[in-house]
Amino acid sequence: MKGQTFPILFKESISGEKGLTWDLPWEFLYRISIVATVAASPIGEILVAIPVGVALGLDPFIAWLVSIPSSMAPSAAILGLFEWFIRRFPRFSHYFGGRGSRFIAMLGSKRLSLVLMVAAPFAGVYAVSLASGFLGVGKRFSFVCQLLGVSFFGFVEAFLIRLGFSAFFSMMPLCR
């Protein structure tokens, strides 16, 4: 089906020209599904998903847009499980929640949000969701802080890759 084409892939065309080419939609969806899978995995997340998308020929900002919801889906699931866990096992959860409330009171709301935003892209959404669940941080507050941190970091990463600073991200094993 030569009539079906889809934009936004960068590679060498059949005629030998480099640049923006048109591809079939299932090839584009296949590449997006790989980026979404890497972003949702606990090993890759958004740090690796955007360079993988670029290596597959996607625009960095398309890879960023795909990897944000894929990276945040596990966070919503983990925080939802912790809400169920707190209702099911109140003694166990109050033990950690009591210790966490002192830690949260010591940090304050503004510092806690900054800690969650900075930790989410580097420590990973899985680890930050588990830690905030054990410490008794609110589900919505934790999710919004993680979303802001991951979105900002992913935007900066995509912007730097677009500018040509891919050498900074070549330290990741999947980008070599």
Residue, then its C-alpha position, 0 to 999 in steps of 0.5 A: m500500500k504505497g498510498q499510506t504514509f505517516p510523518i515524523l521519522f528521520k532516516e535516509s529515504i529510498s532515493g538516498e535523501k536524508g531528512l524527514t521521510w514518510d513511513l507506514p503507520w504500523e512502523f511508526l506505531y511499532r517504534i512508539s510502542i518500543v519507546a512506551t515499553v522502555a519508559a514503563s520498565p523499571i530499568g529504562e524509564i524516561l532517562v533511556a526512553i528518549p534516547v532509544g526513541v531517537a535511535l529508532g528514528l523518532d523526533p526527541f519531542i515525540a519520544w518525550l510525549v510518548s514516554i511521559p504517560s508511559s513512565m507515570a502509569p506505574s506510579a499511579a498503580i503503585l500509589g493506588l496499591f499503597e492506598w489499598f494496603i493502608r486500608r487493609f493493614p492499618r497497623f503496619s502502615h501506621y508504623f511507617g506512616g508515623r515515622g514518615s510524618r515526622f520526616i515530612a514535618m521536618l522537611g516541610s511541604k515546599r522542600l518535600s515537593l522539591v525532593l520528589m521532583v528531583a528524585a523522580p527522574f533519577a531514582g525512578v518513578y518506581a522507587v519514589s512511589l514506593a518511598s512516598g507510599f511508605l512515608g505516608v505522602g499523599k497520593r495526589f501530591s506525590f503523583v503531581c510532583q513526580l509528573l512535574g519532575v519527570s516532564f521537566f527532565g524529559f523536556v530538557e533531555a529532548f531539548l539537549i538532544r535536539l540541539g546536538f548534545s547527544a554526547f552527554f546522553s551517550m553514557m547510557p548503555l542503550c544509546r551507544 
